[in-house]
Amino acid sequence: MAAVKNIEVIKGPSSSLYGSEAIGGVVNMITAAPTAIPVLKITTQGNNIGYKRGDLLSSVSKGKWGFVLSGYYANKKN
């Protein structure tokens, strides 16, 4: 979930954007756009009860093409 920029939750079929076919509602995950300057972001987290987490986000653009690569790892003992 490193590349998720925003999360929208729309309850019920009242959404004019997604229509009445979305009976229960809609969860829309908006991802990050590629950046003009190359970026590499690594985040780590750990605590004393055995939880470990790592995020990776890389972004590059060349001409009219842009790419975002992201990854996520989490582990908890016991």
C-alpha positions as CSV (number, residue, x, y, z in Angstrom):
1,M,0.0,0.0,0.0
2,A,3.0,2.3,-0.4
3,A,1.7,3.6,-3.7
4,V,-1.8,4.4,-2.4
5,K,-2.2,8.2,-2.2
6,N,-5.8,8.5,-1.2
7,I,-8.8,6.2,-0.3
8,E,-12.4,7.2,-1.0
9,V,-15.3,5.3,0.6
10,I,-18.8,6.0,-0.9
11,K,-21.6,4.2,0.9
12,G,-24.7,3.0,-0.9
13,P,-25.9,3.4,-4.5
14,S,-26.2,7.2,-4.3
15,S,-22.9,7.9,-6.2
16,S,-23.4,9.8,-9.4
17,L,-19.9,8.9,-10.5
18,Y,-20.2,5.1,-10.2
19,G,-24.0,4.8,-10.8
20,S,-26.7,2.8,-9.1
21,E,-25.1,-0.5,-10.0
22,A,-22.8,-0.1,-7.0
23,I,-25.5,-1.3,-4.5
24,G,-23.3,-1.6,-1.4
25,G,-21.0,1.3,-2.2
26,V,-17.5,1.8,-3.7
27,V,-14.0,1.8,-2.3
28,N,-11.7,3.8,-4.6
29,M,-8.0,3.6,-4.1
30,I,-6.1,6.4,-5.9
31,T,-2.5,5.5,-6.5
32,A,0.5,7.9,-6.7
33,A,1.4,9.5,-10.0
34,P,4.9,9.2,-11.4
35,T,7.3,12.0,-10.5
36,A,9.4,14.1,-12.9
37,I,12.5,13.5,-10.7
38,P,13.5,9.9,-10.0
39,V,12.6,8.8,-6.5
40,L,13.5,5.8,-4.3
41,K,11.8,5.6,-0.9
42,I,12.4,2.8,1.6
43,T,10.6,2.7,4.9
44,T,11.1,0.2,7.7
45,Q,9.2,-0.3,11.0
46,G,9.6,-2.7,13.9
47,N,8.6,-3.0,17.5
48,N,9.2,-5.0,20.6
49,I,6.3,-7.5,20.1
50,G,7.8,-9.0,16.9
51,Y,6.1,-6.9,14.2
52,K,8.3,-6.0,11.2
53,R,7.3,-4.0,8.1
54,G,9.0,-2.6,5.0
55,D,7.7,-0.4,2.2
56,L,9.4,0.4,-1.1
57,L,8.4,3.1,-3.6
58,S,10.3,3.9,-6.8
59,S,9.2,6.4,-9.4
60,V,10.7,7.5,-12.7
61,S,9.6,9.4,-15.8
62,K,11.1,9.5,-19.3
63,G,9.4,11.6,-21.9
64,K,5.7,10.9,-21.8
65,W,6.1,7.6,-20.0
66,G,6.1,7.3,-16.3
67,F,6.3,4.3,-13.9
68,V,5.7,3.7,-10.2
69,L,6.9,0.5,-8.6
70,S,5.9,-0.2,-5.0
71,G,6.1,-3.1,-2.6
72,Y,5.1,-4.0,0.9
73,Y,6.2,-6.7,3.4
74,A,4.9,-7.3,6.9
75,N,5.6,-10.1,9.4
76,K,4.6,-10.7,13.0
77,K,5.8,-13.5,15.2
78,N,3.3,-15.3,17.5
